[in-house]
Amino acid sequence: MPQIGFGTWQARDDECRDAVLTALLAGVRHIDTASVYKNESAVGLAIKMSKIPREDIFITSKLYPADAGEPSKVV
């Protein structure tokens, strides 16, 4: 996994899609996003448009604590 990822914070809609697509076509293989950014659809569309095999791309996404669910209980 590449140590440096292409960040998508504050990127929205077409701007996000175009930026991620450009990054992928330039050789970037690590995309960083988060559900709270509300741009995951644009990231996904850019990946699809790039035609780069999904297994060649690393995506990191942060999880908001409230979305993590109940912690497992250790007995």
SEFIZA-3560 file (N, C-alpha, C; in Angstrom, 3 decimals):
REM SEFIZA-3560
<numar><xx>0.846</xx><yy>-1.181</yy><zz>0.000</zz><atom>N</atom></numar>
<numar><xx>0.000</xx><yy>0.000</yy><zz>0.000</zz><atom>CA</atom></numar>
<numar><xx>0.891</xx><yy>1.244</yy><zz>0.000</zz><atom>C</atom></numar>
<numar><xx>0.614</xx><yy>2.189</yy><zz>-0.894</zz><atom>N</atom></numar>
<numar><xx>1.387</xx><yy>3.424</yy><zz>-0.900</zz><atom>CA</atom></numar>
<numar><xx>1.222</xx><yy>4.181</yy><zz>0.421</zz><atom>C</atom></numar>
<numar><xx>2.297</xx><yy>4.767</yy><zz>0.918</zz><atom>N</atom></numar>
<numar><xx>2.244</xx><yy>5.470</yy><zz>2.191</zz><atom>CA</atom></numar>
<numar><xx>1.530</xx><yy>6.811</yy><zz>2.098</zz><atom>C</atom></numar>
<numar><xx>1.525</xx><yy>7.406</yy><zz>0.931</zz><atom>N</atom></numar>
<numar><xx>0.878</xx><yy>8.703</yy><zz>0.751</zz><atom>CA</atom></numar>
<numar><xx>-0.346</xx><yy>8.526</yy><zz>-0.134</zz><atom>C</atom></numar>
<numar><xx>-1.467</xx><yy>9.053</yy><zz>0.343</zz><atom>N</atom></numar>
<numar><xx>-2.703</xx><yy>8.944</yy><zz>-0.416</zz><atom>CA</atom></numar>
<numar><xx>-3.170</xx><yy>10.296</yy><zz>-0.929</zz><atom>C</atom></numar>
<numar><xx>-4.001</xx><yy>10.260</yy><zz>-1.947</zz><atom>N</atom></numar>
<numar><xx>-4.598</xx><yy>11.463</yy><zz>-2.503</zz><atom>CA</atom></numar>
<numar><xx>-5.812</xx><yy>11.812</yy><zz>-1.663</zz><atom>C</atom></numar>
<numar><xx>-5.777</xx><yy>12.940</yy><zz>-0.967</zz><atom>N</atom></numar>
<numar><xx>-6.862</xx><yy>13.343</yy><zz>-0.082</zz><atom>CA</atom></numar>
<numar><xx>-8.024</xx><yy>13.962</yy><zz>-0.825</zz><atom>C</atom></numar>
<numar><xx>-9.229</xx><yy>13.721</yy><zz>-0.313</zz><atom>N</atom></numar>
<numar><xx>-10.428</xx><yy>14.240</yy><zz>-0.958</zz><atom>CA</atom></numar>
<numar><xx>-11.250</xx><yy>15.139</yy><zz>-0.035</zz><atom>C</atom></numar>
<numar><xx>-10.684</xx><yy>15.559</yy><zz>1.092</zz><atom>N</atom></numar>
<numar><xx>-11.403</xx><yy>16.403</yy><zz>2.034</zz><atom>CA</atom></numar>
<numar><xx>-11.815</xx><yy>17.704</yy><zz>1.357</zz><atom>C</atom></numar>
<numar><xx>-13.035</xx><yy>18.105</yy><zz>1.539</zz><atom>N</atom></numar>
<numar><xx>-13.666</xx><yy>19.309</yy><zz>1.012</zz><atom>CA</atom></numar>
<numar><xx>-13.874</xx><yy>19.290</yy><zz>-0.505</zz><atom>C</atom></numar>
<numar><xx>-13.550</xx><yy>18.196</yy><zz>-1.168</zz><atom>N</atom></numar>
<numar><xx>-13.822</xx><yy>18.090</yy><zz>-2.608</zz><atom>CA</atom></numar>
<numar><xx>-15.243</xx><yy>17.557</yy><zz>-2.784</zz><atom>C</atom></numar>
<numar><xx>-16.002</xx><yy>18.168</yy><zz>-3.653</zz><atom>N</atom></numar>
<numar><xx>-17.393</xx><yy>17.788</yy><zz>-3.842</zz><atom>CA</atom></numar>
<numar><xx>-17.703</xx><yy>17.479</yy><zz>-5.302</zz><atom>C</atom></numar>
<numar><xx>-18.606</xx><yy>16.560</yy><zz>-5.492</zz><atom>N</atom></numar>
<numar><xx>-19.253</xx><yy>16.252</yy><zz>-6.763</zz><atom>CA</atom></numar>
<numar><xx>-18.286</xx><yy>16.184</yy><zz>-7.952</zz><atom>C</atom></numar>
<numar><xx>-18.548</xx><yy>16.965</yy><zz>-8.987</zz><atom>N</atom></numar>
<numar><xx>-17.731</xx><yy>16.885</yy><zz>-10.201</zz><atom>CA</atom></numar>
<numar><xx>-16.271</xx><yy>17.235</yy><zz>-9.940</zz><atom>C</atom></numar>
<numar><xx>-16.038</xx><yy>18.201</yy><zz>-9.062</zz><atom>N</atom></numar>
<numar><xx>-14.668</xx><yy>18.586</yy><zz>-8.721</zz><atom>CA</atom></numar>
<numar><xx>-13.907</xx><yy>17.396</yy><zz>-8.124</zz><atom>C</atom></numar>
<numar><xx>-14.547</xx><yy>16.682</yy><zz>-7.227</zz><atom>N</atom></numar>
<numar><xx>-13.942</xx><yy>15.514</yy><zz>-6.605</zz><atom>CA</atom></numar>
<numar><xx>-13.698</xx><yy>14.425</yy><zz>-7.638</zz><atom>C</atom></numar>
<numar><xx>-14.728</xx><yy>14.125</yy><zz>-8.410</zz><atom>N</atom></numar>
<numar><xx>-14.600</xx><yy>13.089</yy><zz>-9.447</zz><atom>CA</atom></numar>
<numar><xx>-13.442</xx><yy>13.399</yy><zz>-10.382</zz><atom>C</atom></numar>
<numar><xx>-13.385</xx><yy>14.628</yy><zz>-10.884</zz><atom>N</atom></numar>
<numar><xx>-12.341</xx><yy>15.009</yy><zz>-11.832</zz><atom>CA</atom></numar>
<numar><xx>-10.950</xx><yy>14.960</yy><zz>-11.208</zz><atom>C</atom></numar>
<numar><xx>-10.835</xx><yy>15.409</yy><zz>-9.955</zz><atom>N</atom></numar>
<numar><xx>-9.539</xx><yy>15.411</yy><zz>-9.279</zz><atom>CA</atom></numar>
<numar><xx>-9.040</xx><yy>13.987</yy><zz>-9.038</zz><atom>C</atom></numar>
<numar><xx>-9.933</xx><yy>13.117</yy><zz>-8.574</zz><atom>N</atom></numar>
<numar><xx>-9.546</xx><yy>11.728</yy><zz>-8.324</zz><atom>CA</atom></numar>
<numar><xx>-9.208</xx><yy>11.027</yy><zz>-9.630</zz><atom>C</atom></numar>
<numar><xx>-9.990</xx><yy>11.249</yy><zz>-10.659</zz><atom>N</atom></numar>
<numar><xx>-9.710</xx><yy>10.639</yy><zz>-11.957</zz><atom>CA</atom></numar>
<numar><xx>-8.342</xx><yy>11.096</yy><zz>-12.474</zz><atom>C</atom></numar>
<numar><xx>-8.063</xx><yy>12.380</yy><zz>-12.378</zz><atom>N</atom></numar>
<numar><xx>-6.765</xx><yy>12.903</yy><zz>-12.817</zz><atom>CA</atom></numar>
<numar><xx>-5.624</xx><yy>12.277</yy><zz>-12.018</zz><atom>C</atom></numar>
<numar><xx>-5.811</xx><yy>12.171</yy><zz>-10.709</zz><atom>N</atom></numar>
<numar><xx>-4.782</xx><yy>11.561</yy><zz>-9.860</zz><atom>CA</atom></numar>
<numar><xx>-4.543</xx><yy>10.106</yy><zz>-10.252</zz><atom>C</atom></numar>
<numar><xx>-5.608</xx><yy>9.359</yy><zz>-10.460</zz><atom>N</atom></numar>
<numar><xx>-5.468</xx><yy>7.951</yy><zz>-10.838</zz><atom>CA</atom></numar>
<numar><xx>-4.750</xx><yy>7.801</yy><zz>-12.179</zz><atom>C</atom></numar>
<numar><xx>-5.135</xx><yy>8.624</yy><zz>-13.139</zz><atom>N</atom></numar>
<numar><xx>-4.510</xx><yy>8.539</yy><zz>-14.455</zz><atom>CA</atom></numar>
<numar><xx>-3.046</xx><yy>8.982</yy><zz>-14.423</zz><atom>C</atom></numar>
<numar><xx>-2.683</xx><yy>9.773</yy><zz>-13.397</zz><atom>N</atom></numar>
<numar><xx>-1.299</xx><yy>10.220</yy><zz>-13.229</zz><atom>CA</atom></numar>
<numar><xx>-0.455</xx><yy>9.201</yy><zz>-12.472</zz><atom>C</atom></numar>
<numar><xx>-1.104</xx><yy>8.125</yy><zz>-11.982</zz><atom>N</atom></numar>
<numar><xx>-0.350</xx><yy>7.073</yy><zz>-11.314</zz><atom>CA</atom></numar>
<numar><xx>-0.611</xx><yy>6.900</yy><zz>-9.838</zz><atom>C</atom></numar>
<numar><xx>-1.406</xx><yy>7.772</yy><zz>-9.237</zz><atom>N</atom></numar>
<numar><xx>-1.744</xx><yy>7.638</yy><zz>-7.816</zz><atom>CA</atom></numar>
<numar><xx>-2.567</xx><yy>6.361</yy><zz>-7.639</zz><atom>C</atom></numar>
<numar><xx>-2.257</xx><yy>5.597</yy><zz>-6.603</zz><atom>N</atom></numar>
<numar><xx>-3.003</xx><yy>4.354</yy><zz>-6.361</zz><atom>CA</atom></numar>
<numar><xx>-3.552</xx><yy>4.261</yy><zz>-4.943</zz><atom>C</atom></numar>
<numar><xx>-3.501</xx><yy>5.356</yy><zz>-4.193</zz><atom>N</atom></numar>
<numar><xx>-4.049</xx><yy>5.383</yy><zz>-2.835</zz><atom>CA</atom></numar>
<numar><xx>-4.940</xx><yy>6.618</yy><zz>-2.715</zz><atom>C</atom></numar>
<numar><xx>-6.227</xx><yy>6.391</yy><zz>-2.496</zz><atom>N</atom></numar>
<numar><xx>-7.199</xx><yy>7.464</yy><zz>-2.355</zz><atom>CA</atom></numar>
<numar><xx>-7.698</xx><yy>7.469</yy><zz>-0.918</zz><atom>C</atom></numar>
<numar><xx>-7.696</xx><yy>8.650</yy><zz>-0.307</zz><atom>N</atom></numar>
<numar><xx>-8.132</xx><yy>8.808</yy><zz>1.077</zz><atom>CA</atom></numar>
<numar><xx>-9.443</xx><yy>9.581</yy><zz>1.103</zz><atom>C</atom></numar>
<numar><xx>-10.461</xx><yy>9.011</yy><zz>1.755</zz><atom>N</atom></numar>
<numar><xx>-11.761</xx><yy>9.657</yy><zz>1.852</zz><atom>CA</atom></numar>
<numar><xx>-12.369</xx><yy>9.350</yy><zz>3.218</zz><atom>C</atom></numar>
<numar><xx>-13.605</xx><yy>9.756</yy><zz>3.426</zz><atom>N</atom></numar>
<numar><xx>-14.337</xx><yy>9.469</yy><zz>4.669</zz><atom>CA</atom></numar>
<numar><xx>-15.822</xx><yy>9.686</yy><zz>4.414</zz><atom>C</atom></numar>
<numar><xx>-16.645</xx><yy>8.961</yy><zz>5.120</zz><atom>N</atom></numar>
<numar><xx>-18.091</xx><yy>9.118</yy><zz>4.921</zz><atom>CA</atom></numar>
<numar><xx>-18.539</xx><yy>10.540</yy><zz>5.254</zz><atom>C</atom></numar>
<numar><xx>-17.906</xx><yy>11.168</yy><zz>6.225</zz><atom>N</atom></numar>
<numar><xx>-18.281</xx><yy>12.522</yy><zz>6.614</zz><atom>CA</atom></numar>
<numar><xx>-17.966</xx><yy>13.539</yy><zz>5.508</zz><atom>C</atom></numar>
<numar><xx>-17.095</xx><yy>13.207</yy><zz>4.564</zz><atom>N</atom></numar>
<numar><xx>-16.790</xx><yy>14.104</yy><zz>3.442</zz><atom>CA</atom></numar>
<numar><xx>-17.944</xx><yy>14.141</yy><zz>2.436</zz><atom>C</atom></numar>
<numar><xx>-18.777</xx><yy>13.128</yy><zz>2.450</zz><atom>N</atom></numar>
<numar><xx>-19.930</xx><yy>13.014</yy><zz>1.545</zz><atom>CA</atom></numar>
<numar><xx>-19.531</xx><yy>13.090</yy><zz>0.070</zz><atom>C</atom></numar>
<numar><xx>-18.412</xx><yy>12.447</yy><zz>-0.255</zz><atom>N</atom></numar>
<numar><xx>-17.961</xx><yy>12.435</yy><zz>-1.649</zz><atom>CA</atom></numar>
<numar><xx>-17.594</xx><yy>11.031</yy><zz>-2.118</zz><atom>C</atom></numar>
<numar><xx>-18.004</xx><yy>10.033</yy><zz>-1.358</zz><atom>N</atom></numar>
<numar><xx>-17.625</xx><yy>8.664</yy><zz>-1.704</zz><atom>CA</atom></numar>
<numar><xx>-18.197</xx><yy>8.227</yy><zz>-3.054</zz><atom>C</atom></numar>
<numar><xx>-19.364</xx><yy>8.729</yy><zz>-3.432</zz><atom>N</atom></numar>
<numar><xx>-19.928</xx><yy>8.386</yy><zz>-4.747</zz><atom>CA</atom></numar>
<numar><xx>-19.056</xx><yy>8.940</yy><zz>-5.864</zz><atom>C</atom></numar>
<numar><xx>-18.585</xx><yy>10.164</yy><zz>-5.693</zz><atom>N</atom></numar>
<numar><xx>-17.718</xx><yy>10.778</yy><zz>-6.705</zz><atom>CA</atom></numar>
<numar><xx>-16.395</xx><yy>10.027</yy><zz>-6.808</zz><atom>C</atom></numar>
<numar><xx>-15.858</xx><yy>9.593</yy><zz>-5.678</zz><atom>N</atom></numar>
<numar><xx>-14.618</xx><yy>8.801</yy><zz>-5.684</zz><atom>CA</atom></numar>
<numar><xx>-14.860</xx><yy>7.495</yy><zz>-6.431</zz><atom>C</atom></numar>
<numar><xx>-15.955</xx><yy>6.837</yy><zz>-6.130</zz><atom>N</atom></numar>
<numar><xx>-16.280</xx><yy>5.574</yy><zz>-6.800</zz><atom>CA</atom></numar>
<numar><xx>-16.459</xx><yy>5.744</yy><zz>-8.298</zz><atom>C</atom></numar>
<numar><xx>-17.111</xx><yy>6.820</yy><zz>-8.706</zz><atom>N</atom></numar>
<numar><xx>-17.305</xx><yy>7.079</yy><zz>-10.126</zz><atom>CA</atom></numar>
<numar><xx>-15.964</xx><yy>7.313</yy><zz>-10.826</zz><atom>C</atom></numar>
<numar><xx>-15.080</xx><yy>8.052</yy><zz>-10.184</zz><atom>N</atom></numar>
<numar><xx>-13.749</xx><yy>8.293</yy><zz>-10.766</zz><atom>CA</atom></numar>
<numar><xx>-12.978</xx><yy>6.994</yy><zz>-10.931</zz><atom>C</atom></numar>
<numar><xx>-13.080</xx><yy>6.111</yy><zz>-9.954</zz><atom>N</atom></numar>
<numar><xx>-12.408</xx><yy>4.817</yy><zz>-10.051</zz><atom>CA</atom></numar>
<numar><xx>-12.967</xx><yy>4.028</yy><zz>-11.232</zz><atom>C</atom></numar>
<numar><xx>-14.278</xx><yy>4.019</yy><zz>-11.351</zz><atom>N</atom></numar>
<numar><xx>-14.916</xx><yy>3.318</yy><zz>-12.467</zz><atom>CA</atom></numar>
<numar><xx>-14.495</xx><yy>3.913</yy><zz>-13.809</zz><atom>C</atom></numar>
<numar><xx>-14.483</xx><yy>5.227</yy><zz>-13.893</zz><atom>N</atom></numar>
<numar><xx>-14.114</xx><yy>5.907</yy><zz>-15.138</zz><atom>CA</atom></numar>
<numar><xx>-12.655</xx><yy>5.670</yy><zz>-15.516</zz><atom>C</atom></numar>
<numar><xx>-11.797</xx><yy>5.472</yy><zz>-14.520</zz><atom>N</atom></numar>
<numar><xx>-10.366</xx><yy>5.294</yy><zz>-14.793</zz><atom>CA</atom></numar>
<numar><xx>-10.066</xx><yy>3.968</yy><zz>-15.493</zz><atom>C</atom></numar>
<numar><xx>-10.963</xx><yy>2.992</yy><zz>-15.310</zz><atom>N</atom></numar>
<numar><xx>-10.791</xx><yy>1.638</yy><zz>-15.850</zz><atom>CA</atom></numar>
<numar><xx>-9.554</xx><yy>0.931</yy><zz>-15.296</zz><atom>C</atom></numar>
<numar><xx>-9.034</xx><yy>1.437</yy><zz>-14.177</zz><atom>N</atom></numar>
<numar><xx>-7.932</xx><yy>0.781</yy><zz>-13.485</zz><atom>CA</atom></numar>
<numar><xx>-8.554</xx><yy>-0.325</yy><zz>-12.635</zz><atom>C</atom></numar>
<numar><xx>-8.024</xx><yy>-1.539</yy><zz>-12.700</zz><atom>N</atom></numar>
<numar><xx>-8.601</xx><yy>-2.623</yy><zz>-11.898</zz><atom>CA</atom></numar>
<numar><xx>-8.669</xx><yy>-2.250</yy><zz>-10.415</zz><atom>C</atom></numar>
<numar><xx>-9.818</xx><yy>-2.501</yy><zz>-9.825</zz><atom>N</atom></numar>
<numar><xx>-10.042</xx><yy>-2.142</yy><zz>-8.420</zz><atom>CA</atom></numar>
<numar><xx>-8.973</xx><yy>-2.726</yy><zz>-7.514</zz><atom>C</atom></numar>
<numar><xx>-8.493</xx><yy>-3.918</yy><zz>-7.809</zz><atom>N</atom></numar>
<numar><xx>-7.486</xx><yy>-4.548</yy><zz>-6.949</zz><atom>CA</atom></numar>
<numar><xx>-6.144</xx><yy>-3.818</yy><zz>-6.995</zz><atom>C</atom></numar>
<numar><xx>-5.978</xx><yy>-2.875</yy><zz>-7.913</zz><atom>N</atom></numar>
<numar><xx>-4.743</xx><yy>-2.093</yy><zz>-8.004</zz><atom>CA</atom></numar>
<numar><xx>-4.835</xx><yy>-0.762</yy><zz>-7.252</zz><atom>C</atom></numar>
<numar><xx>-5.999</xx><yy>-0.482</yy><zz>-6.658</zz><atom>N</atom></numar>
<numar><xx>-6.218</xx><yy>0.799</yy><zz>-5.980</zz><atom>CA</atom></numar>
<numar><xx>-6.486</xx><yy>0.556</yy><zz>-4.500</zz><atom>C</atom></numar>
<numar><xx>-5.838</xx><yy>1.355</yy><zz>-3.667</zz><atom>N</atom></numar>
<numar><xx>-6.057</xx><yy>1.304</yy><zz>-2.224</zz><atom>CA</atom></numar>
<numar><xx>-6.928</xx><yy>2.482</yy><zz>-1.825</zz><atom>C</atom></numar>
<numar><xx>-7.980</xx><yy>2.210</yy><zz>-1.063</zz><atom>N</atom></numar>
<numar><xx>-8.866</xx><yy>3.268</yy><zz>-0.588</zz><atom>CA</atom></numar>
<numar><xx>-8.880</xx><yy>3.207</yy><zz>0.928</zz><atom>C</atom></numar>
<numar><xx>-8.580</xx><yy>4.335</yy><zz>1.558</zz><atom>N</atom></numar>
<numar><xx>-8.722</xx><yy>4.415</yy><zz>3.008</zz><atom>CA</atom></numar>
<numar><xx>-9.887</xx><yy>5.349</yy><zz>3.296</zz><atom>C</atom></numar>
<numar><xx>-10.704</xx><yy>4.983</yy><zz>4.264</zz><atom>N</atom></numar>
<numar><xx>-11.859</xx><yy>5.780</yy><zz>4.621</zz><atom>CA</atom></numar>
<numar><xx>-12.002</xx><yy>5.793</yy><zz>6.133</zz><atom>C</atom></numar>
<numar><xx>-12.158</xx><yy>6.984</yy><zz>6.669</zz><atom>N</atom></numar>
<numar><xx>-12.332</xx><yy>7.103</yy><zz>8.109</zz><atom>CA</atom></numar>
<numar><xx>-13.781</xx><yy>6.807</yy><zz>8.478</zz><atom>C</atom></numar>
<numar><xx>-13.962</xx><yy>6.307</yy><zz>9.680</zz><atom>N</atom></numar>
<numar><xx>-15.292</xx><yy>5.946</yy><zz>10.170</zz><atom>CA</atom></numar>
<numar><xx>-15.638</xx><yy>6.843</yy><zz>11.346</zz><atom>C</atom></numar>
<numar><xx>-16.785</xx><yy>7.487</yy><zz>11.267</zz><atom>N</atom></numar>
<numar><xx>-17.249</xx><yy>8.320</yy><zz>12.368</zz><atom>CA</atom></numar>
<numar><xx>-17.584</xx><yy>7.409</yy><zz>13.551</zz><atom>C</atom></numar>
<numar><xx>-17.168</xx><yy>7.762</yy><zz>14.771</zz><atom>N</atom></numar>
<numar><xx>-17.378</xx><yy>6.874</yy><zz>15.926</zz><atom>CA</atom></numar>
<numar><xx>-18.813</xx><yy>6.379</yy><zz>16.082</zz><atom>C</atom></numar>
<numar><xx>-19.793</xx><yy>7.219</yy><zz>15.807</zz><atom>N</atom></numar>
<numar><xx>-21.193</xx><yy>6.805</yy><zz>15.959</zz><atom>CA</atom></numar>
<numar><xx>-21.574</xx><yy>5.717</yy><zz>14.964</zz><atom>C</atom></numar>
<numar><xx>-20.834</xx><yy>5.595</yy><zz>13.866</zz><atom>N</atom></numar>
<numar><xx>-21.116</xx><yy>4.579</yy><zz>12.864</zz><atom>CA</atom></numar>
<numar><xx>-20.416</xx><yy>3.252</yy><zz>13.136</zz><atom>C</atom></numar>
<numar><xx>-19.635</xx><yy>3.203</yy><zz>14.190</zz><atom>N</atom></numar>
<numar><xx>-18.839</xx><yy>2.007</yy><zz>14.476</zz><atom>CA</atom></numar>
<numar><xx>-19.657</xx><yy>0.889</yy><zz>15.121</zz><atom>C</atom></numar>
<numar><xx>-20.815</xx><yy>1.202</yy><zz>15.653</zz><atom>N</atom></numar>
<numar><xx>-21.633</xx><yy>0.171</yy><zz>16.279</zz><atom>CA</atom></numar>
<numar><xx>-21.196</xx><yy>-0.127</yy><zz>17.690</zz><atom>C</atom></numar>
<numar><xx>-21.780</xx><yy>-1.134</yy><zz>18.252</zz><atom>N</atom></numar>
<numar><xx>-21.490</xx><yy>-1.522</yy><zz>19.625</zz><atom>CA</atom></numar>
<numar><xx>-20.134</xx><yy>-2.224</yy><zz>19.700</zz><atom>C</atom></numar>
<numar><xx>-19.314</xx><yy>-1.865</yy><zz>20.689</zz><atom>N</atom></numar>
<numar><xx>-18.055</xx><yy>-2.599</yy><zz>20.852</zz><atom>CA</atom></numar>
<numar><xx>-18.353</xx><yy>-4.012</yy><zz>21.333</zz><atom>C</atom></numar>
<numar><xx>-17.516</xx><yy>-4.942</yy><zz>20.944</zz><atom>N</atom></numar>
<numar><xx>-17.726</xx><yy>-6.316</yy><zz>21.397</zz><atom>CA</atom></numar>
<numar><xx>-17.421</xx><yy>-6.414</yy><zz>22.876</zz><atom>C</atom></numar>
<numar><xx>-18.181</xx><yy>-7.247</yy><zz>23.553</zz><atom>N</atom></numar>
<numar><xx>-17.993</xx><yy>-7.410</yy><zz>24.992</zz><atom>CA</atom></numar>
<numar><xx>-17.095</xx><yy>-8.607</yy><zz>25.253</zz><atom>C</atom></numar>
<numar><xx>-16.059</xx><yy>-8.377</yy><zz>26.024</zz><atom>N</atom></numar>
<numar><xx>-15.134</xx><yy>-9.440</yy><zz>26.378</zz><atom>CA</atom></numar>
<numar><xx>-15.544</xx><yy>-9.991</yy><zz>27.731</zz><atom>C</atom></numar>
<numar><xx>-15.742</xx><yy>-11.301</yy><zz>27.786</zz><atom>N</atom></numar>
<numar><xx>-16.181</xx><yy>-11.928</yy><zz>29.028</zz><atom>CA</atom></numar>
<numar><xx>-15.006</xx><yy>-12.581</yy><zz>29.710</zz><atom>C</atom></numar>
//
